[in-house]
Amino acid sequence: MGIFIDIEIDEAAFADDRTRRVVVDACPVDIFALRDERLVSRPEREDECLLCGLCLAAAPLAAVTVRRRYGAQRALTAAPERHS
């Protein structure tokens, strides 16, 4: 867990390894990794998050949530209209 960011992953939302790999490849700061066929966040990298939303766009709806641990503690998740 990062100091500024929490990342939650709903592993059940992923249908296959290809979708997991897309999320890993989408992150410009290498927060995500595949371990034992599961998508995981790398806690030591979480505070590098740019809040760019690329992981959210790459993941199935609500599979990844990025939560700021400061300010209004707003959660960032993909909007349904982005996944039609």
C-alpha positions, 0 to 999 in steps of 0.5 A: 500500500502506498502512502498517497494511493490505494489500488484495489483489484477485483481479480474475479472481473478479469476473464483471461490473462490477455486482459490482465496483460493489457492493464500491466502494459497500460501503466506508464509507471509500472505499478501492475504486474502478473504474479501466479496468473493474477494481476497485482499492484506493486506496493513499492510503486503505488505512489508513482501513480499519475492518476492518468486513468490508463489502467482504468480504461484497459481493465474491465469495468470496476476491476481496478479502483484507484483511491487517493488517501488524501484530500477528499479521498476520491476513488477513481474508477472507469465510467460505464460509458467507457466500456460499451 
